[in-house]
Amino acid sequence: MAGNEKFSSSQYSWAEVSVSMGGRIVTGCTNVEYTVKQTKSVLKGRGNEGHKILRGDKECEGKLIIWQSELEAMTEDAKNKDILALNFDLVVSYVPEDGGQTVTDILESCEFTEVKKGMSQGDTNMLCELPIIFLKLKPQQ
């Protein structure tokens, strides 16, 4: 690192995360996760060590956990009340209160793969887990 560059080890908290879809912040989001994976294998040939790492297809997946009221609102607005048919970009922004670096990741062309509802005795609200797949992650936009 050059003399002027500064490394910050400050961390983001959940309070500094905004998740939006369809141009609206999803207030009732309690969890967001997303992963990009790539198939990789070692090219073998002469000898007992690999010669190169080969790269294959990428896969993008994740999940949202939202309040039931958010799910019901999405269902009400979806064509034929089918949220599994929705296609949307998901924007996840990390905006630190201390003025540090804002990071915005865009998950392009998301679709829900499953709708899961459930409650247990003693629950005070329903949280719904919605797994997603998406085509591409545009990090740090």
trRosetta pair geometry for C-beta under 8 A, 3 or more apart (Angstrom, degrees):
i j d omega theta_ij theta_ji phi_ij phi_ji
1 5 4.6 -121 -172 74 105 129
1 7 7.0 -91 -92 -39 165 106
2 5 5.1 96 57 -4 78 106
8 100 6.1 -171 133 -136 160 121
8 101 7.4 164 54 -1 139 107
10 96 6.7 71 124 -138 128 153
10 98 6.5 -98 -173 58 161 145
10 100 5.4 -145 77 -74 138 159
12 16 4.9 -125 -161 79 88 129
12 17 6.7 93 153 -60 123 87
12 94 4.5 -45 -119 -164 160 119
12 96 6.0 -110 -105 -78 78 89
12 103 7.8 -94 -55 35 147 116
13 16 5.3 94 57 6 68 102
13 17 7.8 -124 104 -14 42 90
14 17 5.6 -52 -155 20 44 117
15 97 7.5 -8 110 -34 112 124
16 94 5.9 47 124 -165 102 64
16 95 5.4 -151 -173 69 84 54
16 96 5.3 15 -151 -96 151 41
16 97 6.2 -118 -93 -24 110 81
17 32 7.1 -164 163 34 137 123
17 92 6.8 -17 -164 -169 97 88
17 93 7.2 150 -155 81 47 51
17 94 5.8 -18 -98 -101 70 67
17 95 8.0 158 -89 22 21 72
18 25 5.4 -56 -167 -130 105 115
18 91 7.9 -8 109 111 91 91
18 92 7.5 163 83 -154 52 42
18 93 4.6 -7 56 58 99 101
18 95 6.6 15 0 7 111 116
19 25 7.0 106 72 -156 46 66
19 26 4.9 -40 96 46 98 109
19 29 4.5 -39 52 60 136 171
19 32 5.1 167 -88 -59 139 147
19 64 7.1 146 166 -123 156 115
19 90 6.8 -15 -166 -173 91 97
19 91 7.3 152 -157 81 42 55
19 92 5.5 -7 -105 -105 75 74
20 23 6.8 -13 165 -167 119 9
20 24 6.0 176 -153 85 90 29
20 25 4.7 -51 -89 -91 96 49
20 26 6.4 176 -104 -7 36 78
20 90 7.6 155 79 -159 43 52
20 91 4.7 -16 61 61 93 104
20 93 7.6 13 6 2 105 107
21 24 6.7 -27 69 58 53 78
21 26 6.2 27 18 -44 95 117
21 88 4.9 57 -168 144 107 142
21 89 7.1 178 -131 84 71 47
21 90 5.3 -25 -85 -106 101 67
21 91 7.3 173 -75 18 48 76
21 110 7.6 -79 -121 58 124 137
22 88 5.8 -51 -52 -137 80 133
26 29 4.2 70 109 -33 111 113
26 64 7.5 -10 116 -163 164 138
26 66 6.3 -68 171 -115 126 123
26 70 6.0 67 -161 -148 97 141
27 70 7.5 -169 61 -84 69 119
28 66 5.1 73 113 -169 95 84
28 67 3.4 -80 -173 18 128 112
28 69 6.1 -173 -84 68 166 94
28 70 3.8 -159 69 -39 130 125
29 32 6.1 18 169 -49 128 101
29 64 6.0 -66 -133 -163 105 104
29 65 7.2 108 -162 76 61 53
29 66 5.2 -36 -98 -99 57 84
29 70 7.2 127 -58 -124 62 177
30 65 5.0 -58 67 101 91 102
30 66 6.9 161 11 -103 80 28
30 67 7.3 101 -23 -48 108 71
30 127 6.0 -57 39 -129 142 124
31 63 7.3 2 114 106 106 95
31 64 6.9 149 86 -163 69 39
31 65 3.8 32 44 31 108 114
32 62 7.1 18 -180 164 69 128
32 63 7.6 -171 -144 91 38 51
32 64 5.7 -4 -104 -108 73 71
32 65 7.9 -134 -60 24 42 70
32 90 7.9 176 -148 164 127 132
32 92 5.8 -179 129 -110 153 128
33 62 5.0 -175 100 -157 62 88
33 63 5.3 13 52 46 101 80
34 60 7.2 5 -175 -174 99 88
34 61 7.3 -177 -147 101 61 33
34 62 3.3 -33 -99 -81 64 143
34 90 7.9 172 -70 89 143 135
34 92 7.4 -160 7 -7 133 152
34 105 7.5 -174 63 125 142 141
34 107 5.8 -126 -128 -86 158 135
34 132 7.6 -33 -103 73 94 116
34 134 7.5 -11 -144 26 122 132
34 137 6.8 145 139 -98 129 124
35 60 7.2 175 89 -147 51 49
35 61 5.8 -12 59 65 94 75
35 62 6.1 157 11 -79 68 76
36 58 6.1 -5 -175 -173 95 112
36 59 7.4 163 -155 83 49 44
36 60 5.1 -13 -104 -101 75 82
36 137 5.1 -103 -55 8 132 135
37 58 6.8 156 83 -156 44 60
37 59 4.9 -13 61 59 96 93
37 60 7.8 -177 22 -77 67 36
37 61 7.8 -10 7 21 108 99
38 55 5.8 -10 158 -157 128 95
38 56 6.7 156 176 65 76 61
38 57 7.1 -168 -144 100 63 34
38 58 4.8 -29 -94 -98 83 74
38 59 7.7 173 -82 17 36 68
39 55 7.4 121 82 -169 62 47
39 56 3.5 -31 80 64 112 120
39 57 5.4 39 14 48 117 70
39 58 8.0 -134 8 -74 72 32
39 59 7.9 68 -33 -9 86 103
40 53 5.7 0 -172 179 113 104
40 54 6.7 155 -156 80 58 54
40 55 5.7 -19 -103 -105 82 58
40 56 6.9 -156 -71 16 34 85
41 53 7.5 159 82 -157 29 61
41 54 5.1 -16 64 58 80 105
41 56 7.3 41 2 -20 97 115
42 50 3.6 -77 -176 -113 117 142
42 51 7.9 123 174 33 80 53
42 52 7.6 152 -158 80 56 38
42 53 6.1 -39 -101 -103 60 62
42 54 7.4 169 -105 12 8 86
43 50 6.2 104 61 -166 53 90
43 51 4.9 -64 95 61 102 94
43 52 4.4 8 34 57 128 85
43 53 7.3 -143 2 -80 87 12
43 54 5.4 102 -51 -36 95 108
44 50 6.0 -67 -85 -110 61 67
44 51 7.1 136 -123 5 16 94
45 51 5.1 11 22 -22 115 140
50 53 7.2 52 145 -69 141 62
59 133 7.9 -58 -174 -144 84 102
60 107 7.2 168 163 -149 131 96
60 133 6.5 109 89 -169 72 63
60 134 4.6 -69 116 70 125 77
60 135 6.5 7 42 89 138 4
60 136 6.7 -154 -31 -77 159 15
60 137 6.0 176 -125 -32 131 94
61 131 7.1 -8 -174 -176 102 96
61 132 6.7 162 -159 90 55 58
61 133 5.2 -28 -102 -105 77 66
61 134 7.4 167 -89 19 28 73
62 107 7.0 -79 21 -120 144 156
62 131 7.4 166 96 -156 36 58
62 132 5.1 -12 67 60 80 101
62 134 7.2 -4 18 4 107 113
63 129 6.0 -4 -178 -171 128 88
63 130 6.3 154 -159 80 74 47
63 131 4.7 -40 -97 -103 96 52
63 132 6.2 168 -94 11 35 80
64 90 7.8 -148 -61 -132 125 146
64 129 7.7 161 86 -154 47 44
64 130 4.8 -11 60 61 91 104
64 132 6.6 50 -7 -23 92 120
65 127 5.3 19 175 173 104 112
65 128 7.0 166 -154 79 58 39
65 129 5.2 -21 -101 -98 84 66
65 130 7.4 171 -87 19 33 73
66 70 4.1 -93 164 76 123 137
66 71 5.8 146 91 -48 115 84
66 127 7.2 156 79 -156 23 67
66 128 5.6 -27 66 60 75 91
66 130 6.6 -1 13 4 107 121
67 70 4.8 102 61 1 80 100
67 71 7.3 -145 100 -2 47 86
67 125 6.2 -36 -136 159 96 128
67 126 7.1 96 -165 80 56 66
67 127 6.6 -50 -99 -105 40 58
67 128 7.4 26 129 15 12 92
68 71 5.4 -55 -151 38 39 114
68 72 6.1 38 153 -20 71 105
68 117 6.9 67 -113 -130 105 106
68 125 7.0 -155 13 174 103 82
68 126 3.8 43 -40 77 127 114
68 127 7.4 -98 -37 -76 76 15
68 128 5.7 110 -90 -29 59 113
69 72 5.7 -50 -143 37 32 111
69 73 6.4 35 155 -21 63 104
70 73 5.8 -54 -149 35 30 112
70 74 6.5 30 153 -17 64 105
70 128 7.8 -151 69 43 93 117
71 74 5.8 -56 -150 37 31 110
71 75 6.2 31 153 -20 66 108
71 83 7.5 -89 -159 -21 74 166
71 115 7.2 122 -157 -152 125 109
71 117 7.5 178 113 -85 165 103
71 128 4.6 18 -50 46 148 159
71 130 7.4 174 -103 -55 106 126
72 75 5.5 -52 -144 37 32 114
72 76 6.3 38 154 -24 64 104
73 76 5.7 -51 -147 32 30 114
73 77 6.5 17 157 -8 63 109
74 77 6.1 -67 -150 44 30 102
74 78 6.1 37 154 -36 68 108
74 83 5.2 52 130 -104 112 129
74 86 7.3 -49 179 -45 110 161
75 78 5.7 -49 -142 21 30 116
75 81 5.3 36 172 -164 82 81
75 82 8.0 53 -141 -58 74 11
75 83 5.5 -69 -89 -36 66 112
76 81 6.9 0 -103 -115 25 92
78 81 5.7 97 75 -133 95 21
78 82 5.6 -137 133 59 127 40
78 83 4.8 -136 -57 -79 162 58
78 85 6.7 129 179 60 116 96
78 86 5.6 -82 -120 -60 114 107
79 82 6.7 -37 87 43 65 91
79 85 6.2 -81 68 96 100 135
80 85 6.9 47 55 24 111 152
82 85 4.4 52 107 4 111 113
82 86 7.8 -176 109 -27 65 75
83 86 5.2 -22 -161 -3 57 121
83 112 5.6 20 130 34 96 147
83 115 6.4 100 64 -78 117 128
83 130 7.8 -59 127 -134 135 134
84 111 7.2 54 -172 175 51 98
84 112 5.5 -100 -106 83 54 98
84 113 7.4 65 -136 -132 96 16
84 114 7.9 42 -101 -76 110 17
84 115 6.8 -101 -57 -25 97 106
86 111 6.6 163 84 -128 62 69
86 112 6.6 43 54 8 104 101
87 109 5.9 -14 -173 -154 103 68
87 110 7.1 154 -157 72 50 45
87 111 5.5 -26 -99 -77 68 95
88 109 7.9 134 66 -133 20 24
88 110 5.4 -35 72 59 70 97
88 111 8.0 129 23 -80 69 48
89 106 5.9 -8 -178 -171 116 98
89 107 6.6 158 -163 79 60 57
89 108 5.5 -17 -114 -117 96 48
89 109 6.9 0 -81 -38 70 35
89 110 6.6 124 -118 5 21 98
90 106 7.4 153 79 -159 49 49
90 107 4.2 -4 57 54 99 113
90 110 4.9 37 -16 -18 107 154
90 132 7.2 39 -21 161 150 172
90 134 7.1 -99 22 -85 111 147
91 104 6.4 -8 -172 -170 95 103
91 105 7.6 161 -155 83 47 48
91 106 5.5 -15 -105 -106 74 75
91 107 7.7 -149 -69 24 30 73
92 104 7.1 158 84 -154 47 53
92 105 4.8 -10 62 60 99 96
92 106 7.9 -172 24 -80 69 30
92 107 7.1 48 -6 -13 105 104
93 102 6.7 -4 -172 -176 98 100
93 103 7.2 164 -154 88 51 49
93 104 4.5 -12 -104 -104 83 86
93 105 7.9 -171 -77 24 40 60
94 102 6.7 169 85 -156 61 51
94 103 4.4 6 49 56 110 94
94 104 7.5 -157 23 -71 65 43
95 102 5.0 9 -109 -121 69 102
96 99 6.8 -59 98 36 99 18
96 100 3.9 6 63 47 153 100
96 101 7.1 54 13 54 124 43
96 102 7.1 -139 17 -80 76 59
103 139 8.0 -18 -174 -178 105 78
103 140 5.6 -53 -145 -107 87 72
104 140 7.1 92 55 -143 54 24
104 141 4.8 -69 91 62 101 86
105 137 6.3 -16 -173 -167 108 96
105 138 7.0 157 -163 81 55 55
105 139 5.2 -16 -115 -119 93 56
105 140 7.0 4 -81 -36 70 38
105 141 7.0 132 -108 6 22 96
106 137 7.4 148 79 -159 51 47
106 138 4.2 -6 59 57 102 107
106 141 5.4 22 -10 -9 110 149
107 110 5.3 50 121 -62 111 115
107 132 7.5 68 144 123 148 141
107 134 4.5 -19 172 180 98 177
107 136 7.8 165 -157 85 44 44
107 137 5.9 -19 -104 -104 65 71
107 138 8.0 -153 -69 24 22 73
108 134 6.1 128 68 174 45 109
108 135 5.2 -60 97 63 94 98
108 136 4.5 -1 45 59 122 89
108 137 7.5 -156 11 -77 85 21
108 138 6.3 69 -33 -13 110 105
109 134 5.8 136 79 -157 63 73
109 135 4.1 21 62 6 124 119
109 136 7.2 56 29 22 104 81
110 132 4.9 -9 -164 -172 107 130
110 133 7.3 157 -147 82 59 38
110 134 4.3 -30 -91 -90 69 105
111 132 6.6 150 76 -151 33 77
111 133 6.0 -14 59 59 85 83
111 134 7.5 158 15 -85 61 57
112 115 6.5 47 150 -65 138 78
112 130 5.0 -53 -128 -175 116 106
112 131 6.9 107 -159 76 65 52
112 132 5.7 -52 -98 -95 47 73
113 131 4.8 -47 52 97 105 104
113 132 6.6 161 -4 -115 89 20
113 133 5.7 70 -50 -11 120 99
114 129 7.9 -1 99 109 106 86
114 130 7.1 -178 80 -144 65 47
114 131 5.0 35 37 36 104 107
115 128 7.0 -9 -167 -179 74 122
115 130 6.4 -2 -109 -108 58 87
116 128 6.2 158 79 -163 62 71
116 129 4.7 -14 63 62 124 90
116 130 7.3 -164 26 -75 83 45
117 126 6.5 12 -157 178 87 135
117 128 5.5 -24 -95 -110 66 103
118 126 7.4 158 74 -147 32 101
119 123 4.8 -134 -162 51 90 149
119 126 5.2 -69 -76 -98 104 95
120 123 5.2 109 57 -33 66 112
123 126 6.8 67 143 -81 140 53
134 137 7.3 92 98 -64 125 69
138 141 5.4 44 127 -61 107 119
